[in-house]
Amino acid sequence: MASRGLHHFASFVRELNGACTLLRIFGDNLVAGTRLGDLACWSISSGSERWKIFMDGPCSDCDLEGDLLCVSESANIHAVDMRTGEFLWSSELEGSSDFVRVSGSGVWATSSVYTIEIQDYSQASVWLFDIKGRLQGKWGIDGRAWFLAAKSELAIIGLSRPRCGYANVSLGHDPAYIPLDNNSPITTGAVSEDGAMYLGHSDGGVSEIIGEEIASHNAGSTPVSALTIGEDWVAGLESGQVVSGASSGGWTSELSGFVDVVSLGPSLRGGRCVWSSSWSEGAKLALLDEDSGTAQLEVNHDSRIEEICSTEGTIALGDSEGNVFLIEEAVLRRRFEQVDEDVEEGQKRSLLRRRIRSLRQG
């Protein structure tokens, strides 16, 4: 399966200082942050930089409501004006800031404290601020948060040991811990467009939560390292497997190394496909058919692809060298066809050379 490098398929490539640790698309805005604290925003349609600001780092998460961009970074939560990049307010948390979500009740955030002596997280907290940055509530929780979702007045947190399962947190109430059939630690999570929640586990399981109904699925035997939602869940595993739920065909695709990211994105054949990147001696980006898991395209990349996000017809990827790639459906297809044309022309030239050598030898 012939291919060129990732640069060949990108509509534009931008460089930041440090490994990409945060990547989100909001309308025409592409926001990226790094381990060293760079945070930048570009226009997707023009490729021009809207603004760039600098923090201590690492940047870990962000969410947007209107023009209010909330960013978790180091031990802080920052509110930034999306239009200008101006800092509106900042608040320091306890330990490292992990996730941030903006909902009707304000700005939810999680933080955790890692204790070197025990080589584990010794305490974790959930925070709620209003949109002006005033603290509304703080809750200690049992277990580090590995996933955060916010629905109106409620925050939902996927937990590691000792509780595992997940917790519901709301203002004026203590955390309510909900156990799952699978009691292994949560490693990641995702929410579908209709509000269904999916949590990946360290034993390779996936829990599906729709209202009060909870179902357990088995993706494999190694931790779920990445998760995305389409017609059903698609999970990436530390073993290198990418596995889909039954409604997406129940297929398994074997990749090499550790699966870092999975996302739905533009396809070479119309509709969507699964974009997955795994890491072994290098990165391998694979575009997998959503219904069968068959590879449409494979691209090798020298640096680890650590972040991915997508919207209709557009996908962005960020790597460990600080490169951010924006890939659009029409450009992807056109440049893939160009690769095929180049390969066909190369084959014709090779055949012609063989014929000439044959005539000379005759």
TAJO-V993886 format. One record per run of one state. SS is the DSSP state (~ for helix, > for strand, _ for the rest). FROM is the first residue (numbers start at 1). LEN is the number of residues. Records with the same first field share a line. If there is no record, write none. Layout:
BEGIN
SS = FROM-LEN, FROM-LEN
END
This chain:
BEGIN
_ = 1-5, 10-2, 16-4, 27-2, 35-3, 44-5, 55-4, 66-2, 74-2, 82-5, 93-3, 104-2, 116-4, 130-5, 142-3, 152-2, 160-6, 171-5, 179-7, 192-5, 202-3, 211-2, 219-5, 230-3, 238-3, 245-1, 249-3, 255-3, 267-5, 280-3, 290-5, 302-3, 312-2, 320-3, 362-1
~ = 6-4, 246-3, 329-33
> = 12-4, 20-7, 29-6, 38-6, 49-6, 59-7, 68-6, 76-6, 87-6, 96-8, 106-10, 120-10, 135-7, 145-7, 154-6, 166-5, 176-3, 186-6, 197-5, 205-6, 213-6, 224-6, 233-5, 241-4, 252-3, 258-9, 272-8, 283-7, 295-7, 305-7, 314-6, 323-6
END
